[in-house]
Amino acid sequence: MDIRHNLNRVKERITESAYRVNRDPTQIKLVVVTKNIELFRILKVMQLGVDTIGENRVQEAKVKYNEIRNQVEWHLIGHLQRNKVKDAVRIFSLIHSVDNLELAREIDKRAASIGKVQDILIEVNISGEKSKFGIAPSNLENLLLEVKPLANVRVQGLMTIAPLVDNPKSARPYFRMIKQLNDKFKLKYLSMGMSNDFEIAIEEGANIVRIGKAIFG
Ligand SMILES: *Cc1c(COP(=O)(O)O)cnc(C)c1O
């Protein structure tokens, strides 16, 4: 199947999922994940109207950014190392993957030096799997308090990656838990849902979904 077909189908499924729970589908942002995707295919989705792309490595994004620049909005969805923060704040309008104070401080410092207020999400390890990045839910409140005074960092929401399960419905309780945290702290964005589970994520309140495979194959 071609990219146009896949993209349209994903958009339809986003709309259908939103309607199932009486949500407004226009309030759900699609981030098209372009990690490992060649430039010409990214240009193709841009021609099809995609305005936000997600990359998981700064190094890879940098190469692509040099070609595409700000014709799209760039989101960093993967783990961020401190030594990549300088490039990250230059490129990304939203960093989804902040999970510790030291990283937030580095982002604050680098953003300040270019006169930017960097929007970020806090990544939460909602399933507690050891293999995953993200802060434990029990430490979230503390991190939010610590990040608050940083003038050049603005926490806009939470992000999570659900555990990989055979049936995407099994991810539902995790999505529900993080939605409750997002509501508790009155945050704006909730980034959850990938190709295999975005419909469940939307039913549970996601307003940013990150989708690669279902579009690029
Ligand atoms: C790769 C990736 C995605 C997209 O996953 P697909 O299964 O390709 O839709 C979303 N979020 C993160 C953090 C990723 O690394």
The ligand as an ORCA input file, in Angstrom:
! r2SCAN-3c Opt
* xyz 0 1
  C       9.310      4.556     16.745
  C       8.526      5.267     17.759
  C       7.165      5.544     17.561
  C       6.388      5.071     16.331
  O       6.220      3.689     16.382
  P       5.462      2.930     15.198
  O       5.227      1.572     15.740
  O       6.402      2.946     14.035
  O       4.213      3.670     14.922
  C       6.496      6.263     18.529
  N       7.117      6.680     19.652
  C       8.417      6.434     19.886
  C       9.035      6.922     21.141
  C       9.160      5.722     18.941
  O      10.455      5.477     19.180
*
